[in-house]
Amino acid sequence: MNALLKLSRLIDALTERIGRLTTWVVLIVALISAGNATMRYTINWSSNGLLEIQWYLFSALFLLCAGYTLLKNEHVRIDIINGRFSARTRAWIDVFGFIFFFFPMVYLFVSLGWPFFMMSFSGDEMSSNAGGLIRWPVKLLLPVGFALLALQGLSELIKRFAFLSGLIGDPTEKGGISAEEELAAAIAANATAARGADK
């Protein structure tokens, strides 16, 4: 089990790095979108390529960050029901869900996504829009994104078994405060400082 936990930590580190790098895509998409809108309204020029790259990057953000979201335990859960169970019961529910739902679903997307990509790649598929982009890079995101999600799912399954064996603490417990709580605290601190300056 120690070797599996080491593998889990390696997968977590990879997922963390990919997730943090991919979040920069948000800034790139915002800059492209703002630049495209500015050019459209100032010099009446636009590009289908710029519109499509926004869609491609949004797909990259969604698909490549799915594993990162799983690592951070931020996927949607029915907490009103799940919260009533003990940590061990929740871990067993997760084990059941990973084995019978998660991995079959991920396998389906990877196995169907790869031929979908290969057809596009071998045929040099291009966008049907004038000035559009080549299509295979965005289609590659489907099998790659779900393969990364499968890797993180394996790490999470290892952690559930390690928790059930008493080797680690509850892997679903979130340490520290969330990004939303941190932002709310910063806003409250700024508001307090502004009120103090007005007096």
C-alpha positions as CSV (number, residue, x, y, z in Angstrom):
1,M,0.0,0.0,0.0
2,N,2.9,2.4,0.6
3,A,4.0,2.0,-3.0
4,L,0.5,2.8,-4.1
5,L,0.4,5.8,-1.9
6,K,3.7,7.0,-3.4
7,L,2.1,6.6,-6.9
8,S,-0.9,8.5,-5.7
9,R,1.3,11.4,-4.5
10,L,3.1,11.5,-7.9
11,I,-0.3,11.6,-9.7
12,D,-1.5,14.3,-7.4
13,A,1.7,16.4,-8.1
14,L,1.2,16.0,-11.9
15,T,-2.5,16.9,-11.6
16,E,-1.7,19.9,-9.5
17,R,0.9,21.2,-11.9
18,I,-1.4,20.7,-15.0
19,G,-4.3,22.4,-13.2
20,R,-2.2,25.4,-12.1
21,L,-0.7,25.8,-15.6
22,T,-4.1,25.4,-17.3
23,T,-5.8,28.1,-15.1
24,W,-3.6,30.6,-17.0
25,V,-5.8,29.7,-20.1
26,V,-8.5,31.9,-18.5
27,L,-6.3,34.9,-18.8
28,I,-5.4,34.1,-22.4
29,V,-9.0,33.6,-23.4
30,A,-10.0,36.9,-21.8
31,L,-7.2,38.7,-23.6
32,I,-8.1,37.2,-27.0
33,S,-11.8,37.9,-26.4
34,A,-11.2,41.5,-25.4
35,G,-8.8,42.0,-28.3
36,N,-11.3,40.5,-30.8
37,A,-14.2,42.6,-29.5
38,T,-12.0,45.8,-29.5
39,M,-11.0,45.3,-33.1
40,R,-14.6,44.5,-34.1
41,Y,-16.0,47.7,-32.6
42,T,-13.1,50.0,-33.5
43,I,-11.9,49.0,-36.9
44,N,-14.7,46.7,-37.9
45,W,-12.5,43.7,-38.2
46,S,-13.0,40.2,-36.8
47,S,-11.6,36.7,-37.4
48,N,-13.2,33.3,-37.3
49,G,-9.8,32.0,-36.2
50,L,-9.8,34.2,-33.1
51,L,-13.4,33.1,-32.2
52,E,-12.5,29.4,-32.7
53,I,-9.3,29.7,-30.6
54,Q,-11.5,30.9,-27.7
55,W,-13.7,27.8,-28.0
56,Y,-10.6,25.6,-28.2
57,L,-9.0,27.1,-25.2
58,F,-12.3,26.9,-23.2
59,S,-12.4,23.2,-24.1
60,A,-8.8,22.9,-22.9
61,L,-9.7,24.6,-19.6
62,F,-12.7,22.3,-19.0
63,L,-11.1,19.0,-20.0
64,L,-7.6,19.5,-18.7
65,C,-8.8,20.8,-15.3
66,A,-11.3,18.0,-14.7
67,G,-8.6,15.9,-12.8
68,Y,-7.6,19.0,-10.9
69,T,-11.2,19.6,-9.8
70,L,-11.4,16.0,-8.6
71,L,-8.1,16.4,-6.7
72,K,-9.5,19.4,-4.9
73,N,-12.8,17.5,-4.2
74,E,-14.8,20.2,-6.0
75,H,-17.0,18.0,-8.2
76,V,-20.7,18.2,-7.6
77,R,-22.0,16.0,-4.8
78,I,-25.4,15.7,-3.1
79,D,-24.0,17.0,0.2
80,I,-27.4,17.0,1.9
81,I,-27.4,13.2,1.7
82,N,-23.7,12.5,1.7
83,G,-23.0,14.7,4.8
84,R,-25.3,12.5,6.9
85,F,-23.0,9.5,6.5
86,S,-19.8,8.7,8.4
87,A,-16.4,9.3,6.7
88,R,-16.0,5.5,6.3
89,T,-19.4,5.1,4.7
90,R,-18.6,8.0,2.3
91,A,-15.3,6.4,1.4
92,W,-17.1,3.1,0.6
93,I,-19.6,5.0,-1.5
94,D,-16.7,6.7,-3.4
95,V,-15.0,3.3,-3.9
96,F,-18.3,1.9,-5.4
97,G,-18.8,5.0,-7.5
98,F,-15.2,5.0,-8.9
99,I,-15.3,1.3,-9.8
100,F,-18.8,0.9,-11.2
101,F,-19.5,4.4,-12.7
102,F,-16.4,6.6,-12.9
103,F,-13.9,4.3,-14.6
104,P,-16.4,2.8,-17.1
105,M,-17.4,6.3,-18.1
106,V,-13.8,7.5,-18.4
107,Y,-12.9,4.4,-20.5
108,L,-15.9,5.1,-22.8
109,F,-14.8,8.6,-23.4
110,V,-11.1,7.7,-24.0
111,S,-11.9,4.7,-26.2
112,L,-14.4,6.7,-28.3
113,G,-12.4,9.9,-28.3
114,W,-9.2,8.5,-29.7
115,P,-10.7,7.3,-33.1
116,F,-12.6,10.6,-33.2
117,F,-9.2,12.4,-33.0
118,M,-7.4,10.0,-35.3
119,M,-10.0,10.5,-38.1
120,S,-9.6,14.3,-37.8
121,F,-5.8,14.1,-37.7
122,S,-5.4,11.7,-40.6
123,G,-7.8,13.7,-42.7
124,D,-6.3,17.1,-41.8
125,E,-9.8,18.3,-40.9
126,M,-10.3,22.0,-41.1
127,S,-13.0,24.3,-39.8
128,S,-15.8,24.9,-42.3
129,N,-15.7,28.6,-41.4
130,A,-13.7,31.0,-43.6
131,G,-10.4,31.6,-41.8
132,G,-11.1,28.9,-39.3
133,L,-8.6,26.6,-37.6
134,I,-7.4,23.0,-38.0
135,R,-9.7,20.8,-35.9
136,W,-7.5,17.9,-34.7
137,P,-5.8,19.7,-31.8
138,V,-9.1,20.4,-30.1
139,K,-10.3,16.8,-30.7
140,L,-7.1,15.5,-29.1
141,L,-8.2,17.2,-25.9
142,L,-11.1,14.8,-25.4
143,P,-9.0,11.5,-24.9
144,V,-6.2,13.4,-23.2
145,G,-8.5,15.2,-20.8
146,F,-10.3,12.0,-19.8
147,A,-7.1,10.0,-19.5
148,L,-5.8,12.6,-17.0
149,L,-9.1,12.4,-15.2
150,A,-8.7,8.6,-15.1
151,L,-5.2,9.0,-13.6
152,Q,-6.5,11.3,-10.9
153,G,-9.4,8.9,-10.3
154,L,-6.9,6.1,-9.7
155,S,-5.1,8.3,-7.1
156,E,-8.4,9.0,-5.4
157,L,-9.3,5.3,-5.3
158,I,-5.9,4.5,-3.7
159,K,-6.5,7.2,-1.1
160,R,-9.9,5.8,-0.2
161,F,-8.5,2.4,0.3
162,A,-5.6,3.8,2.4
163,F,-8.1,5.7,4.5
164,L,-10.3,2.6,5.0
165,S,-7.1,0.7,6.1
166,G,-6.3,3.5,8.6
167,L,-3.1,4.6,6.9
168,I,-4.1,8.2,6.1
169,G,-6.8,10.7,7.3
170,D,-10.0,11.4,5.4
171,P,-8.9,12.4,1.9
172,T,-12.2,14.3,1.3
173,E,-11.5,16.8,4.2
174,K,-10.6,20.2,2.8
175,G,-7.6,21.7,4.6
176,G,-7.5,25.4,5.2
177,I,-10.0,27.8,3.7
178,S,-11.4,27.7,0.2
179,A,-10.6,30.3,-2.5
180,E,-14.1,31.7,-2.1
181,E,-13.6,32.1,1.7
182,E,-10.2,33.7,1.2
183,L,-11.8,36.2,-1.3
184,A,-14.7,37.0,1.1
185,A,-12.2,37.6,3.9
186,A,-10.1,39.9,1.7
187,I,-13.2,41.9,0.7
188,A,-14.3,42.1,4.4
189,A,-10.8,43.3,5.4
190,N,-10.8,46.0,2.7
191,A,-14.3,47.2,3.7
192,T,-13.2,47.4,7.3
193,A,-10.0,49.3,6.4
194,A,-12.1,51.7,4.2
195,R,-14.5,52.4,7.0
196,G,-11.6,53.0,9.4
197,A,-10.1,55.5,6.9
198,D,-13.4,57.4,6.6
199,K,-13.6,58.1,10.3
